[in-house]
Amino acid sequence: MPTIQFKGKNIIWNHHLSVPYHTLEEVKELHIQPEKADGNLIVEGDNLIALKALLPEYAGKVKCIYIDPPYNTGDDNGSGKGWIYNDNVNSPLIQEWLKKEVGSDDLAKHDKWLCMMVPRLKLLRDLLDNDGVILISINYKYEHANLKMICNEIFGENNYIGELTWESTTQPINSGSARFGLQQKIEPILFYAKDKSNIKGFNLVEIDTGLTYPHSGKLGSCRFEIIEKSDAGSYQRDTMKFEILGQKPRKGKRWQIGEETAIDLVARDRIEIVDGVIKKAVYPEDELDKRSFIPFWSHFSASEYGSAQTGKDTLNETMGYAVGFDTVKPVDLIKKFISFLNKDIIVLDSFAGSGTTMHAVNELNKEDGGNRKCILVQMKEDSEKEPDKNICKDITRERNKRAIEKFKYNTGFKYFRVGNAIDPDKMLDGQLPTYEEFSKYVYYLATGEHLADVKKIDQKKHFVGTHGPKNFYLIYEQDFDKLTRLALNLHIAEDMKKHAINKRMVVYAPACFLDSEYLDEKQIEFVSIPYNLFEKKEK
């Protein structure tokens, strides 16, 4: 398979592995109806760090990802300015790019864009379920070809489902610069699966054909049909008057089916005696060829699903003022994508912008009674010139708050900010995570899986969770002074052994006061924190 080469590729290809885990800090005053949140989250912060922070709980759980990353036009936010490269990679080359605007005249803009996208795409792939899908909006002119090649490398060329197209504009550009050029009215949306072999097809929306099954037969709901017809005149046929279930047709009647067909229908419980009359039972599975579905077409017209102007108008109407975003996806477009998937899934958008994806998820849940959850990630986009700018709080959150109120969605969301890094240096500086945060992190690093049952975490018993033949324990407190005095001792070990019946024990603690002979005898594996915490253990 052909691969794409670009400046910095060898540096950032595995950068996502070196990104430290961070805590996600709950901002309760920014929650909206948290009692109805049911898994809906808005996360404020750099999306690379936020995605890494989501891994312990959501790795392999997200069914659908939709992202609308910067198109790298040099004017991605409509302000006449480009995007800013923010990934603090330990490389002289990339350090030169850090915090600098990537404008249209930047000769390395394609390299920088790919260096920004690769670690995010890799983390997004880790978050996807094995039968999950990702859709990525882009444009044809700038990064479409580059994105497709890098997605082929990361997701696998065999997991490419196809390319969708969306009619983003219906208005011609009449400026002098566009007069002699091709005017592009559609945008592509790349469509990949994590593992295409696990995709059994999408849940196509069925069109009402008027077929009904009002009766109750031997095998469930059905429709009974009389299989007799008149035997008068030229229709008289004695060969069609054989017995079915011990009965012949009534006087002046004959069967509409042949004897072989009748034998087959009887064998399959499709013939019953109803009110003394032989009838055929028709079940839904017998009429699959009569059912009709709305196909998942690859093109989405502006007239049916809205244009960028539609998205902008919806945003402004929801907010009650002109927000200033020019490139907004319409709610109906995002709804259509996710309507072909199950109704009980997690949807993730890590380039959330104005928050259209959550708006669409809530609207679709209201329409079809679904139980979809949505996670949005959005940066503040503050700068020295605009230190108080916070897109996530003031636009992403506010838009969905107002949408919930305006459209009476029976839901809510919780608001989080990316917090401190969970790494040895930060811990030694005293920036400590909570016991639950640290427990989830320990479990993920030890097993490579998220901790499914957080409610079983028990700080008093030092218990984190179970994975296969092992129990995991953590001796830890969110207090640096206490942490320096904590250790795995005989009393704690004996209590753990009573709890971990027939299980090996893996114990994370700052120190251990037990000798190796005792640990081996009691099947205890001690892992020192913080120094050894970040070495992922083999399963």
N, C-alpha and C positions, 0 to 999 in steps of 0.2 A: 504494500500500500504506500503510495506517495506520502511524504510528510512535509510539513512546512518548516522552514528555518527562519529564525529572526533573531535579532540582537537581544541577548539576555535569556534566551530559551534555556540554556543549560544551567543558568543560575536560579531561575524561578520554577523549573519543572517540578521540583519536590518542595517548594517553599511552604506549601500548606502544612507539611509535616512539622516544620520548625515554628509555625505560629503558635505562641503559647495559648493555652486555654484561659479564658476570662470568666469571671462570674457574670451573671445577669442579675442586675439589681432591680427589684420591684419598686416602681414609683406609684404608690397607692393613690396619691392625689390625682394622678392622670388616668386611672382606670375609668372605664365607662361600664356601668352595670356588671361589675365583676362576678356577681352571683350567677349571671347568665353567660359568662365568657365561654365556658365549656371548651377551653383549648385555644380560643382566639387570642393571638398575641401581636402586639406591635413592639418592635425592638429598635431602639434608637442607638445608632453607632455605626462604625465602619463595617461594611457587610462581610469583609473577609474575617474579621475578628468575631463578628456576631455568628457567622455560620459555624466557625470552629466551636464557639460556646454552645451552640445548639446540638452539636454532635452527641454528647453523652446521653441526652434524652431522646433525640429524634433520628439517630442514625438508622437507616433502613426502614423508616416509617412513613416517609412522605410519598404520596401516590402521584401528585401532579405538581410540577414546578413551572411557573411562567415568569420569565424575566424580560425586561425591556431595558437593556444596558445602554450606555452612551453610544451613539452611532459614530462617534469620532469625526464629526463634520467640522469641528472647530467652533461650533455654535450649538452645542448639545442642549443647553438650557435656555435657548432663546434670548440670551442676554448679549450675544455678540462675543462671548468668551467661551473658551474650551473647558474641558474637565481638568481636574488636578490629579496628578499621580501621587498616591498616598502610602504605598506599601513600603515599609521600612525594612528593606532587604539588606542583609550584610554583604554589600558588594559596592566597590567604588563606582562602577558604572551606574548602578541603579540609585546610589546615594546622590548622584548628580541630578537625577530626575525628580527626586523627592520634593513634594510641596510646590512643584512648578506646573504652571498651566500648560496644557497640551493644545496648542492652537492649530489652525488650519495650515500654517506655514512651517510647522515643526517637521523637520526632515525625518525624525525618528518616531513620528506619531503612530505609525502602524505597529512598530516594535513595542512601544510603550503600551498600546492598547492590548496587544496580545499578552504582554507580561502581566497586565492587570487582570485579564480574563482567565488565564490558565488556572491559578490557584483557586479561584472562585468556582470554576466549573468542576474542578476535582472534588472540592468539598460538597458541591451540590450533588454530584454523582454519589458520594458516600451517604448523603441524606436520603436518596431515593430508595424506595422499596424495590424488591427484585422485579415487580411488575409495574414499576412506576415509569412515568414519562416526563420529559422536559420540552417546553416550547420556548423558543428564543426569538424575539422580534429583532429585526436588524434592517438595514436598507441595502439596496443593490449597489449603490455607487461607491461606498467606502469599504466596509469590512465584511461584506457578505461572503466572498470567496475565502478570505482568511478564517472566518468563523467556522465555515463548513469543514475546512481541512483540520482545524484544531479539534473540532467536535468529533471528527472521524477518528482522531488519535485517542481522545480521552474516553469517548463512549463506545467506540468501535464502529467501523464502517458498516458492519452487518446489523447494527442497531439503529441505523438511519431509517425512520419510518417514511419520511417524505417532506415536502416543502409546501406549506400553506401560503396563500397569498391573500392580502387584505387591501381593499381599495381605500387607501388612507385619505385621498383627496379627490374632489370632483371639480375643483376650481382651477382653471389654467393660470399659469404665472405669466404675467404680461410685461415683466421687466425686460430691459434691453439685453441683459446677460442670458436670459432664458429663451429669447425669441428665436435664436438660431440653433438651439439645442433640443435634445429629446426630453420631453417632460414626463417624468415618472409619476404615475398615479397610484401604483401599487407598491406595497412593501412585503418582503418575504418573512415567513416565520418558520424557522428550522424546527423539526419535530424528530426527537430521538427517544428511544426506550433505554432503560438501564440494561435490560436483557429482552430482546425482541421475542425470543422463544417463549417467554412467559406471558406475552400479550395474546390473549385468546380472542381478541376482537373487542370493539367498543360496544357499549350498551346503546345500540341504536334506538332512537325514539320512535315508538310505534304510532302509526296513523290509525285513527279509529275507522275500521272498515264496517262497523255495524254488526259484526258477528257476536252472537250472544249464546250463553250456555246456562239457561234458566232451570234446567232439570237436574235431578240427582240420580246418577246411574251407578252401576256396580263399582266403577273406578273414579267416581267423583262428579264434579259439575259437567253437564253435557247438554246436548240438544237432541231430542228424540224426533226421528223422521219416519213417516210411514213408508214402507217399501212395497206397498200394493198399488196396482193401477188397474184401470178398467180392462176387462177381457172381452169387450163387445166388438162386433164388426170384424174388421181386418186385423185387430190386435189379438184375436184369440190364439193362444199358444198353450197346448196341454203340457209341453215340456217345461213350462215355467210355473207348474202347479205342484211341485214337490213339497215334502214336509220340511219345515224348519221348526226345531224344538217341539216336534210332535204335532205341529199344526200345519194345515194347508191353507191357502188363501181363502178368504170369505167368498160367498156366492157372488159370481159375476166379476171376480177379481183374479189377478195373477201377480206373481212376483215381478219386481223390476230388475232383479238381479239373477244371475245364473247360479247353478247349484254349487260350482267350485267357489265362487265368491261368497256364497252363503256359508259354506263350511269354514272358510277362512275367517269370516266375521264372527261366527259362533266361537271359534277357537280363541279369538282375541277378546271375547266378552263384549263384542259390539252389537249383539242382538239380544233384546230383552222382550218379555211379554209385559206390556203396560196396559192396564185396564182391559185385559183379555185380548189385546191386539199386538201382533208381532211388529216391533219397531226397531229401527237402527239407532244406536247411540253414537253420537258424533262428539268427540272430545277435542279440546283445543289443539292437542298435538297432532290430530288427524288433519288439521287445516293450516299447517305451517305455510304451505304454498299460497294460501289466500291472504296471509298477513302482509301488511305493507309497512315499510319503515322509511323514516327520513334519513337519507344517506349522509355520511360525514363528508360533504364535499370539500375539496381542497381550496376553494376560493370563497372569500367572504366579501360580498358587495357592500358598498357604503349605504345603498338604499335600504338594505335589510338589517345590517349590523352596525351602521353608523360609521362616520369618518372621524378624522382627528378633530375636526371642527365640532362634531357631535360630542366627542369626549370633553372638549374644552367647555362647551356650553353646559353640559351636565355638571361638571366640576363647579363652574361659576354659579349656576343656579342652586346647587347644594350648599355652597359656602355663603351665598348671599352677596358676593362681590366678585369683581374680576381679579382672579388670583395672579394672572400673568404667565401661566403655563400655556405654551402653544402646541406642544406635542403630547396630547393626552389620549390614551386608548379609550374607546367607548365601552361602557358597561356591557352592552349586548354582545360585543365581540368576545370578551373574556368569559361571559356566561356560556356562550356557545361551546367554547373549548372544553369547559369542565362539565357541561351537561351530558357529554357522551361517556363520562366516567361514573363510577359508583356514587351513591348519594351520601356515603359515610366515609369520607376520605380527608386527609390533610393536604391542603393546598399551600404552597410556599411561593412568595415573591420577594427576592432579596434586592431588587432595585425598585422599591415600592413607589417612589415618586409621590404622586397625589393620593395613592391608596386605592386605585380603581379595582384592584383584584379583590380586596376584602369587600368593597361595595358590591361587586358582582356576585361573590359567594353568598353574601347575606340576601341579596335579591333572589338568587336562584333557590336558596333554602326556603324562602318565603313562598315561592311559586310552587315548588314540588314537595315541600315537607321534608327536605333532605337534612342531614346532620353533618354537613361539611364543616371542617375547621380551617381557619386561615391564619398563617403567620406572615407578617410583613416585616421587612428590615429596611431601614432608611437612615442615611447619614443626616447630620445637622446641616452640613455644607457651610459652616461658619468660616470666617477668615479674619485677618487683621483689620480689613476694611469693614467687615460686617461681623463683629464678634458676637452679636446677639442673634444671629440668624439661626433658625432651627426648623428646617423643612419638616422633619419627622413630627415634632410636637405641634407646630402651627398649621401645617397643611395635611400631612398624612393622617394624623390623629384627629384633627378637627373635622376634616371631611367625613370620616367614618362616624364620628360622634354625631354630626348633624344629619347624616344619612339615616342612622338608627332612629333618631328622633323624628325626622321628617317622614320617613317611609314606614314607621312603626315596626321595625324589625325586632323580633323577640329574641334578642341576643345582646352581647356586650363584648368587651375585650379587656385584657390586662396590658399594662404598659411597662416595659422594662428598658433599662439602659445597660449598655456594656460596661461592666465594672472593672475591677482590678484583675491583673493577670495572675493566674495560679501557676507560678513557677518558683524555683528555689530562691532566686534573687529577690523577688517580690515578697516571698514569705519571710525571708530573713530580714527584710526591711520592715516587717510587721504588718504588711497588707494581707490579712488573713481572710479566707472565705469562711462562710458558715459551715456547720457540721454537715448539713444536707448537701450543700454545693460540693464540698470536698468529697463526701461519700460517693456521689454520682460520678465524680471525676475519677476517683480511685477505681471504681467498678469498671468504668469504660476502659481505662488504660490497662487494667488487669485482664479483661475478657474480650475487648474489642466490640462489646455490645452495650446498648443502653440499659439502664436499670429500670425494669418495667414496673416494679412494685415499690415506689418510693415510700409508701406508708409503712412498710416493714422496717425501715431504718430505725434503729433504737440506740440512741446515744448512751443511755445508761448501761446497756449491755455491750456497747461498742460494735453492734452488729450493723453491717452494710447490706449484705445480700448473699444469695446462693447462686452458684453457677456450676452445673454438673456435680462432680463429687466434692466440690470445695465450698466452704463458707468463708466470706470475707469480712474482716473486722478492721475497725479504725479507732485507734486511741488518739484522740485529738480534741482540742478546745480552741475556740476563736479568741484566744488570749495568749499573747506571746510569752508573758512571764510564766503562766501555767504550762504552756507547751514545752518550755525548756526543762520542766520537772516531771513530765509524763514519761512513763515507760511501761513496757510489758513485763510484769512481775509474776511471781508464783500465784498470788491470790487471783489476779485477773485471768491468768492462763487456766487455772482450775475451773473458774466459773464459765469460761468460754467452752471448755471441754464438756461440761454438763449440757451446754446449749447445743453444741455441734455434734450430736450423736451420729456416729458412722460417717462423719465428714472430715476431710482434711481441712486445716485452718490456715488461712493466709492473713497475717496480722500486720497492718501498717501502724507504726508507732515511732516516736522520736528516738527511743532507745529500748534496749532489751537487757534485763537483769537475769536472764536464764542462760544456762550453758547449752551448747550444741547437742550434747547427749540427751538432755531432757526434751529439747525441741524435736529431735528425731523420734524419740520414743512416743511422744504425744502427737506426732504428725502435724507439727506446727511449722509454718514457713514465715519467718520474720522478714519484713521489708522496712528498712529505715526511711523515715521522712525527715526533711524534704529531699535529701540528695538522691536517693535511689528511687524516688516515687515516679520519676519520669522515664524510666526504662520499662517499656511495655513487656509484660511477661508472656512467655509462650503458653498457649492453652494446654 
